[in-house]
Amino acid sequence: MYDETDFRRRVAGRRIRVVGDVHGDLEAFRHAAATDRFIVQLGDLVDYGPDSAGALRLMASIIDDDRGLFLLGNHDRKLGRALLGRKLRRDAPLEATIEQLIEPENSDVLERALSLFQAAPTWLKLGRRIFVHAAFHTGMLAEPCHPGLESVSHLLSRALFGEVTGGTQADGYPERRLNWVDHIPAGHTVYCGHDRRSTDGRPWVKQGRSGGTAVFVDTGAGKGGHLAWIDLPDEIADVPDYPAQPLSDWPTQSPALF
């Protein structure tokens, strides 16, 4: 599994582009991938959007070219476990993705998908930056990431599903809370997706009580919104970094500083 040393080796001194949840929005993902920066995609490559197979194919190409990686999201985990033959609840977006994968023209993706999910990290640390799909836990600072397709540990649950209350929202999804943001250490920044928290189409930034920062990069790609990405500045040892380039109006407008 990945650790910080391996992550640094893969980045190899390149600047980083953080890409939010793709959810099958291949055309937007192509725009995000058009960079010489190292791509860190925050998970949920599949489901909802028109071309989950294409999004997986592009991500595989990025990995093969040593240009980036993706973190496992909860939708990626569901697909991976389906490919392992696990019994799952009926899920229309997942079923639509599987229908795409079994099309003859996507046989290359079907053959590769499981190995991609098995190899995907579930959280990564780089200095004072933490990358995770859903939510942070202080245990992630000390432990290497857990395998994403196996049984769910406490840390893996937080990484993939966030911090849940045990209740259910009106839409049937688990009710989530953001208390975890208050436990991000001072000077650290967590980049995550999973929750579409933005109200203005740009990544949403929340400061925690301990002095840390959470940046939510999911802006609704594949679900009626658009794909956002952030180009990170060089890491500074003692100063927390802040997001640099959201995609505020894809595809008619270039990323703008904020």
VOKE-520630 format. One line per field, with one value per atom (N, C-alpha, C): residue in three letters; residue number from 1; x, y, z; atom name. Coordinates in steps of 0.1 Angstrom, whole numbers. Layout:
<atoms>
aa	[Ala ...] $
i	[NUM ...] $
east	[X ...] $
north	[Y ...] $
up	[Z ...] $
at	[CA ...] $
</atoms>
This chain:
<atoms>
aa	[Met Met Met Tyr Tyr Tyr Asp Asp Asp Glu Glu Glu Thr Thr Thr Asp Asp Asp Phe Phe Phe Arg Arg Arg Arg Arg Arg Arg Arg Arg Val Val Val Ala Ala Ala Gly Gly Gly Arg Arg Arg Arg Arg Arg Ile Ile Ile Arg Arg Arg Val Val Val Val Val Val Gly Gly Gly Asp Asp Asp Val Val Val His His His Gly Gly Gly Asp Asp Asp Leu Leu Leu Glu Glu Glu Ala Ala Ala Phe Phe Phe Arg Arg Arg His His His Ala Ala Ala Ala Ala Ala Ala Ala Ala Thr Thr Thr Asp Asp Asp Arg Arg Arg Phe Phe Phe Ile Ile Ile Val Val Val Gln Gln Gln Leu Leu Leu Gly Gly Gly Asp Asp Asp Leu Leu Leu Val Val Val Asp Asp Asp Tyr Tyr Tyr Gly Gly Gly Pro Pro Pro Asp Asp Asp Ser Ser Ser Ala Ala Ala Gly Gly Gly Ala Ala Ala Leu Leu Leu Arg Arg Arg Leu Leu Leu Met Met Met Ala Ala Ala Ser Ser Ser Ile Ile Ile Ile Ile Ile Asp Asp Asp Asp Asp Asp Asp Asp Asp Arg Arg Arg Gly Gly Gly Leu Leu Leu Phe Phe Phe Leu Leu Leu Leu Leu Leu Gly Gly Gly Asn Asn Asn His His His Asp Asp Asp Arg Arg Arg Lys Lys Lys Leu Leu Leu Gly Gly Gly Arg Arg Arg Ala Ala Ala Leu Leu Leu Leu Leu Leu Gly Gly Gly Arg Arg Arg Lys Lys Lys Leu Leu Leu Arg Arg Arg Arg Arg Arg Asp Asp Asp Ala Ala Ala Pro Pro Pro Leu Leu Leu Glu Glu Glu Ala Ala Ala Thr Thr Thr Ile Ile Ile Glu Glu Glu Gln Gln Gln Leu Leu Leu Ile Ile Ile Glu Glu Glu Pro Pro Pro Glu Glu Glu Asn Asn Asn Ser Ser Ser Asp Asp Asp Val Val Val Leu Leu Leu Glu Glu Glu Arg Arg Arg Ala Ala Ala Leu Leu Leu Ser Ser Ser Leu Leu Leu Phe Phe Phe Gln Gln Gln Ala Ala Ala Ala Ala Ala Pro Pro Pro Thr Thr Thr Trp Trp Trp Leu Leu Leu Lys Lys Lys Leu Leu Leu Gly Gly Gly Arg Arg Arg Arg Arg Arg Ile Ile Ile Phe Phe Phe Val Val Val His His His Ala Ala Ala Ala Ala Ala Phe Phe Phe His His His Thr Thr Thr Gly Gly Gly Met Met Met Leu Leu Leu Ala Ala Ala Glu Glu Glu Pro Pro Pro Cys Cys Cys His His His Pro Pro Pro Gly Gly Gly Leu Leu Leu Glu Glu Glu Ser Ser Ser Val Val Val Ser Ser Ser His His His Leu Leu Leu Leu Leu Leu Ser Ser Ser Arg Arg Arg Ala Ala Ala Leu Leu Leu Phe Phe Phe Gly Gly Gly Glu Glu Glu Val Val Val Thr Thr Thr Gly Gly Gly Gly Gly Gly Thr Thr Thr Gln Gln Gln Ala Ala Ala Asp Asp Asp Gly Gly Gly Tyr Tyr Tyr Pro Pro Pro Glu Glu Glu Arg Arg Arg Arg Arg Arg Leu Leu Leu Asn Asn Asn Trp Trp Trp Val Val Val Asp Asp Asp His His His Ile Ile Ile Pro Pro Pro Ala Ala Ala Gly Gly Gly His His His Thr Thr Thr Val Val Val Tyr Tyr Tyr Cys Cys Cys Gly Gly Gly His His His Asp Asp Asp Arg Arg Arg Arg Arg Arg Ser Ser Ser Thr Thr Thr Asp Asp Asp Gly Gly Gly Arg Arg Arg Pro Pro Pro Trp Trp Trp Val Val Val Lys Lys Lys Gln Gln Gln Gly Gly Gly Arg Arg Arg Ser Ser Ser Gly Gly Gly Gly Gly Gly Thr Thr Thr Ala Ala Ala Val Val Val Phe Phe Phe Val Val Val Asp Asp Asp Thr Thr Thr Gly Gly Gly Ala Ala Ala Gly Gly Gly Lys Lys Lys Gly Gly Gly Gly Gly Gly His His His Leu Leu Leu Ala Ala Ala Trp Trp Trp Ile Ile Ile Asp Asp Asp Leu Leu Leu Pro Pro Pro Asp Asp Asp Glu Glu Glu Ile Ile Ile Ala Ala Ala Asp Asp Asp Val Val Val Pro Pro Pro Asp Asp Asp Tyr Tyr Tyr Pro Pro Pro Ala Ala Ala Gln Gln Gln Pro Pro Pro Leu Leu Leu Ser Ser Ser Asp Asp Asp Trp Trp Trp Pro Pro Pro Thr Thr Thr Gln Gln Gln Ser Ser Ser Pro Pro Pro Ala Ala Ala Leu Leu Leu Phe Phe Phe] $
i	[1 1 1 2 2 2 3 3 3 4 4 4 5 5 5 6 6 6 7 7 7 8 8 8 9 9 9 10 10 10 11 11 11 12 12 12 13 13 13 14 14 14 15 15 15 16 16 16 17 17 17 18 18 18 19 19 19 20 20 20 21 21 21 22 22 22 23 23 23 24 24 24 25 25 25 26 26 26 27 27 27 28 28 28 29 29 29 30 30 30 31 31 31 32 32 32 33 33 33 34 34 34 35 35 35 36 36 36 37 37 37 38 38 38 39 39 39 40 40 40 41 41 41 42 42 42 43 43 43 44 44 44 45 45 45 46 46 46 47 47 47 48 48 48 49 49 49 50 50 50 51 51 51 52 52 52 53 53 53 54 54 54 55 55 55 56 56 56 57 57 57 58 58 58 59 59 59 60 60 60 61 61 61 62 62 62 63 63 63 64 64 64 65 65 65 66 66 66 67 67 67 68 68 68 69 69 69 70 70 70 71 71 71 72 72 72 73 73 73 74 74 74 75 75 75 76 76 76 77 77 77 78 78 78 79 79 79 80 80 80 81 81 81 82 82 82 83 83 83 84 84 84 85 85 85 86 86 86 87 87 87 88 88 88 89 89 89 90 90 90 91 91 91 92 92 92 93 93 93 94 94 94 95 95 95 96 96 96 97 97 97 98 98 98 99 99 99 100 100 100 101 101 101 102 102 102 103 103 103 104 104 104 105 105 105 106 106 106 107 107 107 108 108 108 109 109 109 110 110 110 111 111 111 112 112 112 113 113 113 114 114 114 115 115 115 116 116 116 117 117 117 118 118 118 119 119 119 120 120 120 121 121 121 122 122 122 123 123 123 124 124 124 125 125 125 126 126 126 127 127 127 128 128 128 129 129 129 130 130 130 131 131 131 132 132 132 133 133 133 134 134 134 135 135 135 136 136 136 137 137 137 138 138 138 139 139 139 140 140 140 141 141 141 142 142 142 143 143 143 144 144 144 145 145 145 146 146 146 147 147 147 148 148 148 149 149 149 150 150 150 151 151 151 152 152 152 153 153 153 154 154 154 155 155 155 156 156 156 157 157 157 158 158 158 159 159 159 160 160 160 161 161 161 162 162 162 163 163 163 164 164 164 165 165 165 166 166 166 167 167 167 168 168 168 169 169 169 170 170 170 171 171 171 172 172 172 173 173 173 174 174 174 175 175 175 176 176 176 177 177 177 178 178 178 179 179 179 180 180 180 181 181 181 182 182 182 183 183 183 184 184 184 185 185 185 186 186 186 187 187 187 188 188 188 189 189 189 190 190 190 191 191 191 192 192 192 193 193 193 194 194 194 195 195 195 196 196 196 197 197 197 198 198 198 199 199 199 200 200 200 201 201 201 202 202 202 203 203 203 204 204 204 205 205 205 206 206 206 207 207 207 208 208 208 209 209 209 210 210 210 211 211 211 212 212 212 213 213 213 214 214 214 215 215 215 216 216 216 217 217 217 218 218 218 219 219 219 220 220 220 221 221 221 222 222 222 223 223 223 224 224 224 225 225 225 226 226 226 227 227 227 228 228 228 229 229 229 230 230 230 231 231 231 232 232 232 233 233 233 234 234 234 235 235 235 236 236 236 237 237 237 238 238 238 239 239 239 240 240 240 241 241 241 242 242 242 243 243 243 244 244 244 245 245 245 246 246 246 247 247 247 248 248 248 249 249 249 250 250 250 251 251 251 252 252 252 253 253 253 254 254 254 255 255 255 256 256 256 257 257 257 258 258 258] $
east	[8 0 9 3 10 13 25 28 34 37 42 54 64 76 73 64 61 54 45 37 47 57 66 74 78 86 77 65 56 54 52 51 64 75 88 90 86 88 79 70 60 50 44 33 21 11 -1 -13 -21 -35 -45 -53 -63 -76 -82 -94 -105 -117 -128 -135 -146 -154 -158 -155 -157 -171 -175 -188 -191 -182 -185 -185 -181 -181 -167 -166 -154 -149 -157 -152 -146 -152 -147 -134 -133 -121 -109 -112 -102 -96 -104 -99 -90 -95 -87 -74 -74 -61 -51 -55 -47 -37 -27 -17 -4 6 19 21 11 11 7 11 7 -7 -15 -30 -33 -40 -45 -60 -67 -81 -87 -97 -102 -113 -114 -123 -137 -145 -158 -156 -148 -147 -159 -167 -178 -192 -202 -216 -222 -234 -243 -240 -228 -224 -225 -223 -226 -215 -203 -192 -182 -187 -179 -167 -170 -160 -149 -152 -142 -134 -141 -133 -123 -127 -118 -106 -109 -99 -89 -94 -85 -76 -82 -75 -64 -67 -57 -45 -48 -38 -29 -35 -28 -18 -23 -15 -3 -6 4 15 11 21 28 25 31 28 15 11 1 -2 -12 -17 -27 -33 -47 -55 -68 -70 -77 -81 -94 -95 -108 -119 -130 -143 -153 -163 -173 -180 -182 -188 -178 -165 -155 -154 -155 -155 -167 -179 -191 -189 -183 -181 -170 -159 -149 -154 -163 -168 -178 -185 -194 -186 -174 -165 -159 -158 -153 -164 -177 -188 -195 -192 -199 -214 -223 -237 -240 -246 -248 -263 -268 -281 -283 -295 -298 -294 -287 -282 -282 -292 -293 -281 -274 -262 -251 -249 -239 -243 -256 -260 -258 -260 -258 -243 -234 -220 -216 -221 -217 -222 -234 -239 -229 -223 -213 -201 -196 -184 -185 -197 -198 -201 -201 -202 -189 -189 -177 -166 -170 -159 -152 -158 -152 -145 -142 -137 -123 -115 -103 -104 -115 -117 -122 -131 -136 -124 -115 -103 -94 -94 -84 -91 -104 -110 -107 -109 -107 -93 -83 -69 -67 -73 -72 -78 -89 -96 -88 -82 -74 -62 -56 -44 -46 -58 -60 -58 -51 -50 -63 -65 -78 -75 -63 -59 -45 -40 -26 -22 -10 -4 8 9 21 25 34 37 24 20 8 -5 -4 -16 -21 -34 -40 -50 -50 -59 -68 -81 -90 -103 -111 -123 -134 -137 -148 -145 -137 -135 -122 -117 -104 -106 -96 -95 -81 -78 -65 -56 -62 -55 -48 -53 -47 -33 -30 -17 -6 -10 0 -1 -12 -14 -13 -7 -8 -22 -26 -40 -43 -56 -61 -66 -65 -71 -85 -90 -103 -114 -111 -121 -124 -116 -118 -128 -128 -138 -135 -145 -144 -140 -128 -123 -129 -127 -131 -125 -112 -106 -110 -112 -117 -131 -139 -153 -153 -144 -143 -138 -128 -122 -132 -140 -149 -163 -168 -182 -184 -174 -175 -179 -182 -187 -202 -208 -223 -229 -241 -248 -256 -258 -266 -281 -284 -297 -297 -309 -311 -317 -312 -317 -330 -337 -350 -348 -335 -333 -329 -328 -325 -311 -302 -288 -285 -273 -270 -268 -272 -269 -255 -248 -234 -232 -221 -217 -203 -199 -185 -177 -180 -172 -158 -155 -141 -132 -138 -130 -123 -130 -124 -112 -110 -98 -86 -87 -76 -65 -53 -43 -40 -36 -32 -22 -24 -14 -16 -25 -28 -40 -40 -52 -56 -69 -74 -82 -79 -86 -95 -108 -117 -128 -136 -147 -160 -167 -178 -191 -189 -200 -200 -211 -213 -217 -208 -211 -211 -205 -204 -218 -219 -232 -229 -217 -214 -206 -206 -199 -184 -179 -164 -162 -150 -147 -149 -154 -158 -148 -144 -133 -139 -136 -141 -129 -128 -118 -123 -113 -117 -112 -117 -114 -100 -94 -80 -70 -75 -66 -63 -69 -68 -78 -77 -86 -91 -103 -109 -113 -109 -113 -121 -134 -143 -144 -139 -137 -148 -158 -169 -179 -181 -190 -201 -203 -215 -213 -200 -198 -207 -213 -221 -235 -237 -250 -257 -254 -260 -251 -240 -230 -218 -206 -195 -183 -172 -160 -151 -146 -136 -123 -113 -99 -92 -81 -73 -59 -51 -37 -30 -23 -17 -4 -1 12 22 35 45 43 46 44 53 47 54 53 65 65 57 56 49 36 32 20 10 -2 -12 -15 -17 -20 -35 -38 -53 -55 -67 -70 -67 -62 -57 -66 -71 -77 -90 -102 -114 -118 -125 -132 -146 -148 -160 -172 -169 -180 -176 -173 -169 -180 -178 -165 -163 -171 -170 -160 -155 -146 -134 -122 -110 -110 -102 -101 -97 -103 -100 -94 -85 -79 -90 -89 -98 -91] $
north	[-12 0 13 24 36 41 48 56 69 78 91 91 82 80 76 66 62 73 80 91 102 106 116 111 98 93 93 91 91 105 115 129 134 130 133 148 156 170 178 172 179 186 197 203 194 196 187 194 187 191 181 187 179 180 168 168 161 168 163 151 147 136 137 127 127 122 111 104 103 98 95 106 118 130 130 122 120 133 141 152 162 164 173 168 155 149 150 150 152 166 176 189 190 184 184 177 166 158 164 175 182 191 185 193 185 192 185 183 187 185 171 166 153 153 144 145 136 142 134 135 125 125 119 125 122 111 103 92 95 84 84 87 79 81 77 68 61 65 60 62 76 76 88 94 97 104 95 101 93 83 84 75 71 63 58 49 41 33 42 53 62 69 72 79 69 56 46 44 44 42 54 66 77 77 73 72 61 50 40 45 53 58 68 76 86 78 67 59 53 47 40 50 62 73 79 74 80 94 98 112 115 104 107 94 95 84 89 79 83 76 82 76 69 58 50 58 59 65 54 58 48 41 49 43 34 38 29 16 17 5 -4 1 -7 -14 -7 -14 -25 -22 -32 -44 -43 -54 -62 -55 -61 -70 -65 -73 -84 -84 -95 -105 -102 -111 -110 -99 -97 -94 -98 -95 -81 -73 -59 -56 -45 -40 -35 -36 -30 -15 -11 3 7 15 19 25 34 40 29 20 9 0 -3 -12 -6 7 14 13 15 14 0 -10 -24 -27 -21 -23 -17 -5 1 -8 -14 -21 -34 -40 -53 -51 -39 -36 -41 -47 -52 -42 -29 -19 -15 -19 -16 -28 -38 -50 -47 -38 -34 -29 -20 -14 -25 -34 -44 -53 -56 -64 -57 -44 -36 -31 -29 -21 -27 -40 -45 -43 -45 -42 -28 -18 -4 -1 -7 -5 -11 -23 -30 -22 -15 -8 6 12 26 28 39 42 48 47 52 65 69 82 84 96 99 111 112 123 128 141 146 159 158 169 173 185 190 189 182 180 165 164 150 150 139 137 124 126 115 117 107 108 116 111 115 124 119 127 122 131 129 123 116 112 113 117 119 106 95 82 81 88 88 94 102 109 98 88 78 65 61 48 49 39 39 35 39 37 22 19 5 1 -12 -17 -14 -9 -4 -13 -26 -35 -46 -45 -55 -50 -57 -53 -39 -32 -18 -15 -10 -5 8 13 26 37 36 46 45 33 31 37 34 40 55 61 76 80 73 77 76 66 63 69 70 73 86 91 103 100 111 110 110 99 98 98 102 104 91 82 71 73 86 89 89 91 91 104 109 121 118 129 127 120 121 114 100 95 81 78 89 87 89 84 86 101 105 119 120 131 133 145 146 158 161 173 177 180 174 176 172 163 159 171 181 193 199 199 206 198 186 178 179 186 188 196 191 199 213 222 235 234 242 242 231 221 211 214 209 210 197 194 181 184 177 179 166 168 157 160 150 151 146 137 130 138 149 158 171 173 185 197 204 214 228 230 243 249 262 269 278 280 289 283 269 262 261 266 265 256 250 243 251 244 250 248 259 258 260 251 252 252 262 262 254 247 239 246 242 249 247 236 233 241 248 256 249 238 231 236 231 235 223 223 213 220 214 219 208 211 201 204 195 197 191 184 179 190 193 203 197 184 179 173 170 164 151 149 137 138 148 149 163 169 182 194 191 202 201 204 204 198 196 191 202 202 212 206 214 210 222 219 229 226 236 235 240 231 235 242 252 259 249 253 245 244 233 231 240 247 255 249 248 240 245 258 263 271 271 279 270 269 261 266 257 261 263 271 273 270 267 263 274 270 280 281 270 271 262 267 259 261 251 253 258 271 277 276 274 274 266 253 244 242 242 243 256 267 279 289 285 295 287 293 287 288 279 280 294 299 313 312 321 321 327 321 327 325] $
up	[0 0 0 -3 -4 10 11 23 17 27 22 14 17 10 -4 -6 -20 -27 -20 -27 -32 -23 -28 -40 -40 -51 -64 -63 -75 -80 -70 -74 -80 -75 -80 -82 -72 -73 -81 -88 -97 -88 -93 -87 -89 -80 -79 -84 -91 -94 -87 -79 -72 -80 -83 -91 -83 -83 -75 -82 -76 -80 -95 -103 -117 -121 -115 -117 -132 -140 -154 -163 -159 -167 -175 -185 -192 -198 -205 -212 -202 -191 -181 -176 -173 -168 -178 -191 -201 -200 -197 -195 -183 -172 -159 -161 -169 -171 -181 -187 -197 -190 -183 -175 -174 -171 -168 -153 -145 -131 -128 -116 -111 -106 -111 -108 -96 -86 -75 -76 -81 -82 -70 -64 -51 -50 -60 -59 -65 -66 -73 -88 -95 -109 -116 -110 -118 -112 -120 -117 -120 -124 -126 -140 -143 -156 -168 -180 -192 -196 -190 -195 -184 -175 -164 -170 -180 -186 -192 -198 -204 -193 -182 -171 -165 -164 -159 -169 -181 -192 -191 -190 -189 -176 -165 -153 -154 -160 -162 -170 -181 -189 -181 -173 -164 -155 -149 -140 -148 -160 -168 -172 -175 -179 -167 -155 -142 -141 -144 -143 -132 -124 -114 -108 -99 -92 -88 -83 -78 -64 -55 -43 -44 -37 -38 -32 -40 -34 -31 -24 -21 -33 -44 -56 -63 -63 -68 -60 -47 -39 -42 -44 -47 -60 -70 -83 -81 -74 -72 -65 -55 -48 -57 -65 -75 -84 -89 -98 -91 -77 -69 -67 -71 -69 -56 -49 -36 -39 -30 -31 -26 -34 -30 -32 -25 -27 -41 -47 -60 -60 -70 -71 -85 -89 -103 -110 -103 -110 -111 -101 -103 -114 -115 -126 -139 -141 -153 -157 -147 -149 -154 -147 -151 -165 -169 -183 -193 -189 -198 -199 -188 -188 -196 -196 -203 -218 -223 -237 -244 -256 -262 -263 -266 -268 -255 -244 -231 -224 -232 -226 -220 -225 -220 -205 -204 -190 -181 -185 -176 -171 -180 -176 -166 -166 -158 -145 -145 -134 -121 -119 -105 -100 -108 -104 -100 -108 -104 -90 -87 -74 -63 -66 -55 -52 -62 -60 -55 -55 -52 -37 -33 -19 -14 -1 5 12 16 20 18 16 14 22 27 34 27 25 19 27 37 45 53 52 59 51 40 32 33 34 35 24 16 5 9 8 11 4 2 -6 3 15 22 34 43 56 62 71 78 92 97 111 115 127 131 130 131 129 115 105 92 92 102 103 107 113 118 110 105 99 84 77 62 58 46 42 42 45 46 32 29 16 15 3 1 -1 -6 -10 1 12 22 33 44 55 59 64 67 81 83 96 99 111 115 106 103 95 81 76 62 60 70 70 69 77 76 62 57 44 33 33 21 23 35 37 46 52 60 74 81 95 95 99 98 112 113 126 129 120 122 117 114 109 94 88 74 69 58 52 45 41 33 20 14 1 3 16 18 21 19 22 36 41 55 58 70 74 78 73 76 84 91 99 96 100 97 109 120 133 131 121 119 115 109 104 116 128 140 145 140 145 136 125 116 123 124 132 125 133 128 118 107 96 86 88 79 70 58 49 44 45 40 27 16 4 2 0 0 -10 -14 -22 -15 -21 -15 -13 -5 -2 -11 -18 -26 -17 -11 -1 -7 -19 -25 -28 -26 -30 -42 -46 -57 -68 -69 -80 -78 -67 -65 -53 -52 -40 -27 -17 -5 6 13 23 36 46 60 69 78 88 101 107 119 131 143 155 160 155 159 150 140 131 118 115 102 92 80 69 61 57 48 35 24 11 4 2 -5 -20 -28 -42 -51 -44 -52 -56 -68 -73 -82 -81 -88 -102 -106 -119 -120 -132 -134 -128 -119 -112 -115 -126 -129 -126 -120 -117 -127 -122 -131 -123 -130 -124 -119 -107 -102 -100 -102 -98 -91 -84 -77 -80 -85 -87 -74 -68 -55 -57 -48 -48 -43 -44 -37 -22 -17 -2 6 16 25 39 45 58 69 70 82 80 67 64 57 61 54 41 31 17 15 6 3 -12 -16 -30 -40 -51 -61 -73 -79 -92 -93 -89 -91 -106 -111 -124 -121 -123 -118 -128 -141 -151 -163 -160 -172 -181 -195 -201 -207 -205 -212 -206 -194 -187 -181 -182 -177 -162 -155 -141 -136 -125 -121 -107 -104 -90 -80 -68 -58 -44] $
at	[N CA C N CA C N CA C N CA C N CA C N CA C N CA C N CA C N CA C N CA C N CA C N CA C N CA C N CA C N CA C N CA C N CA C N CA C N CA C N CA C N CA C N CA C N CA C N CA C N CA C N CA C N CA C N CA C N CA C N CA C N CA C N CA C N CA C N CA C N CA C N CA C N CA C N CA C N CA C N CA C N CA C N CA C N CA C N CA C N CA C N CA C N CA C N CA C N CA C N CA C N CA C N CA C N CA C N CA C N CA C N CA C N CA C N CA C N CA C N CA C N CA C N CA C N CA C N CA C N CA C N CA C N CA C N CA C N CA C N CA C N CA C N CA C N CA C N CA C N CA C N CA C N CA C N CA C N CA C N CA C N CA C N CA C N CA C N CA C N CA C N CA C N CA C N CA C N CA C N CA C N CA C N CA C N CA C N CA C N CA C N CA C N CA C N CA C N CA C N CA C N CA C N CA C N CA C N CA C N CA C N CA C N CA C N CA C N CA C N CA C N CA C N CA C N CA C N CA C N CA C N CA C N CA C N CA C N CA C N CA C N CA C N CA C N CA C N CA C N CA C N CA C N CA C N CA C N CA C N CA C N CA C N CA C N CA C N CA C N CA C N CA C N CA C N CA C N CA C N CA C N CA C N CA C N CA C N CA C N CA C N CA C N CA C N CA C N CA C N CA C N CA C N CA C N CA C N CA C N CA C N CA C N CA C N CA C N CA C N CA C N CA C N CA C N CA C N CA C N CA C N CA C N CA C N CA C N CA C N CA C N CA C N CA C N CA C N CA C N CA C N CA C N CA C N CA C N CA C N CA C N CA C N CA C N CA C N CA C N CA C N CA C N CA C N CA C N CA C N CA C N CA C N CA C N CA C N CA C N CA C N CA C N CA C N CA C N CA C N CA C N CA C N CA C N CA C N CA C N CA C N CA C N CA C N CA C N CA C N CA C N CA C N CA C N CA C N CA C N CA C N CA C N CA C N CA C N CA C N CA C N CA C N CA C N CA C N CA C N CA C N CA C N CA C N CA C N CA C N CA C N CA C N CA C N CA C N CA C N CA C N CA C N CA C N CA C N CA C N CA C N CA C N CA C N CA C N CA C N CA C N CA C N CA C N CA C N CA C N CA C N CA C N CA C N CA C N CA C N CA C N CA C N CA C N CA C] $
</atoms>
